[in-house]
């Protein structure tokens, strides 16, 4: 696979919770590494008083991955996509 360049992508989002709601469930943080220091994915959510800060970082340390690395890269992206699809559950305060 040829990505054309190294990748270091950071996404940071701050969500303001609606008045009267609290977080009931949120995804756990994760770090996923590719073999041989080929890349890394970090994901975390930090709750604030009335907000959530979501940080996602994708770092691919190679521009080209060999056919032998394809299975690991496919698993890496599957885990990345599954983590980003996890839901944040809010509940109304009593």
JOQUI-V706629 format. One record per residue. N is the residue number from 1. RES is the residue in three letters. SS is DSSP state (~ for helix, > for strand, _ for the rest). OMEGA is omega in whole degrees, -180 to 180 (NA if undefined). Layout:
[[N:RES:SS:OMEGA] [N:RES:SS:OMEGA]]
This chain:
[[1:UNK:_:-180] [2:UNK:>:179] [3:UNK:_:177] [4:UNK:_:-179] [5:UNK:_:173] [6:UNK:_:-178] [7:UNK:>:171] [8:UNK:>:-173] [9:UNK:>:179] [10:UNK:>:175] [11:UNK:>:178] [12:UNK:>:-178] [13:UNK:>:174] [14:UNK:>:179] [15:UNK:>:175] [16:UNK:>:-179] [17:UNK:_:177] [18:UNK:_:179] [19:UNK:_:177] [20:UNK:_:180] [21:UNK:>:176] [22:UNK:>:179] [23:UNK:>:176] [24:UNK:>:179] [25:UNK:>:173] [26:UNK:_:-179] [27:UNK:_:176] [28:UNK:_:178] [29:UNK:_:180] [30:UNK:>:170] [31:UNK:>:179] [32:UNK:>:-178] [33:UNK:>:171] [34:UNK:_:178] [35:UNK:~:176] [36:UNK:~:177] [37:UNK:~:-176] [38:UNK:_:-180] [39:UNK:>:-176] [40:UNK:>:175] [41:UNK:>:177] [42:UNK:>:179] [43:UNK:>:177] [44:UNK:>:175] [45:UNK:>:178] [46:UNK:>:179] [47:UNK:>:172] [48:UNK:_:-178] [49:UNK:_:179] [50:UNK:_:-176] [51:UNK:>:173] [52:UNK:>:174] [53:UNK:>:-179] [54:UNK:>:179] [55:UNK:>:179] [56:UNK:>:179] [57:UNK:>:177] [58:UNK:>:-179] [59:UNK:>:174] [60:UNK:>:-172] [61:UNK:_:177] [62:UNK:_:174] [63:UNK:_:-177] [64:UNK:>:177] [65:UNK:_:-177] [66:UNK:_:178] [67:UNK:~:179] [68:UNK:~:-179] [69:UNK:~:-174] [70:UNK:~:-178] [71:UNK:~:179] [72:UNK:~:180] [73:UNK:~:178] [74:UNK:~:178] [75:UNK:~:179] [76:UNK:~:-179] [77:UNK:~:177] [78:UNK:~:179] [79:UNK:~:178] [80:UNK:~:-179] [81:UNK:~:179] [82:UNK:~:-180] [83:UNK:~:-179] [84:UNK:~:179] [85:UNK:~:179] [86:UNK:_:-174] [87:UNK:_:171] [88:UNK:_:-177] [89:UNK:>:177] [90:UNK:>:173] [91:UNK:>:-180] [92:UNK:>:178] [93:UNK:_:179] [94:UNK:_:NA]]
